[in-house]
Amino acid sequence: MLAPEGVLPFRIIQRQAADAIKDWLASRWFAPNALVQMAKQELAASVYLPFWTYDAYTTSHYFGERGDYYWETESYVETDNQSRRVTRTRQVRRTRWRPASGTVTRWFDEILIAATKSVSPERLSTLEPWDVAELKPYQPAYLAGHKAQRYQLELGDGFEQAKVIMARAIEADARQGIGGDEQRVHQIATAYSGITFKHLLLPVWISAYRFQSKVYQVLVNARTGEVQGERPYSVLKILGFVVLLLLVGLVLIYLSEQ
């Protein structure tokens, strides 16, 4: 096991986390009216969750096509108000494609990857951003009174996930390099260099509440107070909203016809 290199100390205390969850529940759209009153919240647990961060310099060679718009005059036949067939013209947009290739480079800094499998990575990503600029060198004293989880995602597997994040930015760079009005990217070959990593512990309050015999998990960023989690929906509220939208649409159609 690799020892943690950095830690973000807890800033949000337990009472603040509980209040933040209550406020979050009260602000949910389409939630049952009785949610805040009837939800039974469990005591939040303070946990340091493991993360990897990766830095890398990338050199990417891309191959694709550049599309440039141009206009052509097209003839067509239609029937006029006197039921006569007449020939008219219109401007039609076309795309002219030609091959394109090039090289883009980029420095990636602090690509953050959750190294836990106990909590959904998608859910954890909604707690961002983390103020990693405030990281402290790891000391066991920071863990006093809190739980700390060992990483469950290996270093190499985490880098494969980081590559996916990098690939989106690299493709955007390639499209910008191709230029034109449209782009087709057929292939990107990327080389990675200057790779570094850190093992971090980030603070999270994990709580759960019970509503109508079902348990929902909630997470709180213990630095910023950001709350994300599971919640119930009111079918009646959703149906009422849909009906309202349909009524508004019908009124707009009626007014436009008038």
N, C-alpha and C positions, 0 to 999 in steps of 0.2 A: 504494500500500500504506500502511495506517495503522500507525504505529509502536506497539510494545507500550507500555502505560502502567504495568503492574505485573508483577512476577515473584516466584515462590516459589522460593527457592534450594534446591538439593539438600541433604537431611539424611541420607538413607540412602546409604551408600557401596556400591560394587560387591560387595564380599564379603558384606555384610549382605543385599543383594538376592539373591545366589546361595543363601545359607543359607535365606532366607525361601521361595524357590522349592522347595528340597529338602523343607522342612517341609510346605509346601503339598501337594506330590506325595504325601508319606507319609500325609497325613490324608484323602485322597480316598476316599469311599465307593465301593464296587463297582469300584475300580481293579484292574488285574491285579497279582498278587502281585509280579511281577518288575519293576514299573514303576520303583521307586526305584533298583534296582540296575542296570537295563539302560538307563535313559534317559540319553542323551548330551546334556548341556546345553551350549548355545553360550554364549559370553561375552556378558553383558548389555551393551546399549548405552544410554547415558544420553541422553535426548532431552527437550528442552523442547517440549511440544505447545501449540498455540494454542487459546485459549478466548475466548468473548465472555461478558460479564456484562451483564445488563440490569436497570434499575430503571424502574418505571412506576407511575403512579397510575391506577386503573381505576374507572369508573362504569358499572355494568351494570344495565339494565332487563330484568326477566324476566317471562315469562308462563307460567302452568302451571295445575295443579290440586292441590288439597289433598284428601287422602283420610283420613276419620275412620272408625274401626271402630265398628260397633254389632252387636248380637246379636238374632237372630230365633229363635223357636221353630218347628221344622219337624217335621211328622209323617211317619213312614215305616212300612212293613210289613215284618215279618220272620217267619221260622219259628222257634218255640221248640223246646225239647228234646223235647216231645211231638208234634212235627210239626204244630203248630197255627199258623195265621197270626194274628199279633197286631199291633196298631197301637201304636207307641211314639212318643215325642217326643225331640228332641235340640236343643241350642243350636247354631246355625250363625252363623259370623261373616260379616258383610257389610261392604262399604266404601261410604260415602257420599262422592261426589266433588262439589266445588264449585270454581269458578274462583278463581285467586289470581294476584296480580301485585305487583310492588314494585321497589325499587332497592337495590342493595348496592354498597358501595365497598370498595376494598382497596388498600394500598400494597405493591407487590412489590419486594423488595430482593435484589440479587445472584442473579438467575436465571442459572445457569451453563449454557452451551451449548458443546459441543465444536466447534471450527472446523476440524477435520482430517477428511479422508476416507480417510486411510491406515489408521486404526484404527477399529474398530466403535464408534459412539457408545454403543451399549448396553453394550459391554464397558467403556468408559471410565466410564460412569455407576456401575458397580459398584465403582469405586475410591474413590468418595466416602465420607465427606466430606473436603473440602479445607479446610485451615485458612487461609482467605482473609484472616482477621484479621491474619495475619503477612506479608501482601504487602509487598514492597519496591518503591520506585520503580525503574523499569527503568534498568539500566545495562549496557552491553555487556560489562563485566567479569564479570558473572554467567554469561555464556555460555562463558567460557573452559573448554576441555576437554570441552564437550558439544555435541551437535548441537541445532539449533533449527529448527523447521519453520515456514514461512510459513502464514498461514491460507488454507484452501481453501474455506471457507464464507463467502460475502460477508455483510456486516453486516446488510443487510435480510433475507436468507434466514435468518440466525440469529434475528432478531427474530420471524419467523413461527413458528419452532420454540418460542421462548419463549412466544408466545401460546398454544400448545397446552398448555404446562405451566400457565400462568395460568388457562386455561379450566377445568381440573379443579378448582382451588381456588374459582373463581367459581361454578361449578355447585354445589359443596358449600355455599357461602354462600347461594345461592338456595334450595336445599332447606331449609336451616335457617330461612330467612325465610318460606318457605311453611308450615312446621310440619306438624302433624297426624301421623298414623301412617304415611302413605305420601305420596309426592310424584311428580308428573309435571311435568317441565320441558319445555315445548314450544318456547320461544324465549328466547334471551338476546342482547341487543344491548349491546356493550361499547364505550365510548370510552376512549382511552388519552391520558394527559397526563403532563407532567413526565418524559418519557422520557430516560434517560441510559444510557450504555454505557461499557464499558472493554474494552480488548484486553489479555489476560493470557497469560503463558507459565507453564505448570505442569509440574513435573518428573516424568518417568516413566522407569523402567528397562524396556526392551523386550528380552525374551530368547525363545529357542525351544529346544525339545529334540526329539530324534528317538527314536521308539520304534516298533520293528517297521516300519522303512522309511517312517514317516509323521512329518511335522513338525507340532508343536503350538506355538502362540504363547502367551506368558505376559507379563503386565504387572505391574509393581510400582509402587505409589504411593511415590515417593521422599521423601515426607514422613512417612507413617505406617507404611510397610512392608506395607500391604494388598496381597494377591496375588490376581489373577484371571486366568483363561486357559482354554485348551482342554485337554481331557484325554481319554484313552481309557477305555472301560468294559469290564469283564469280563462276557461274556454268561453264563458259568457261574455267577458270583456273583449276577447278577440273577435267573436262573432258580431258583437255590437259595433266594433270599429269597422269591420268589413261592410256591414250594412250601411253605416254612415258614409263610407267612401262611395258605395254604390249609389246612394241617394244624391250625394254631391255630384257624381258623374252624370246622373240623369238630369239634374237641374241644369248643369252646364250644357248638356246636349240640347235640352229644350230651349235654353236662352239663345244658343247659337243658331238654332233653326228659326227662331223668331226674328 
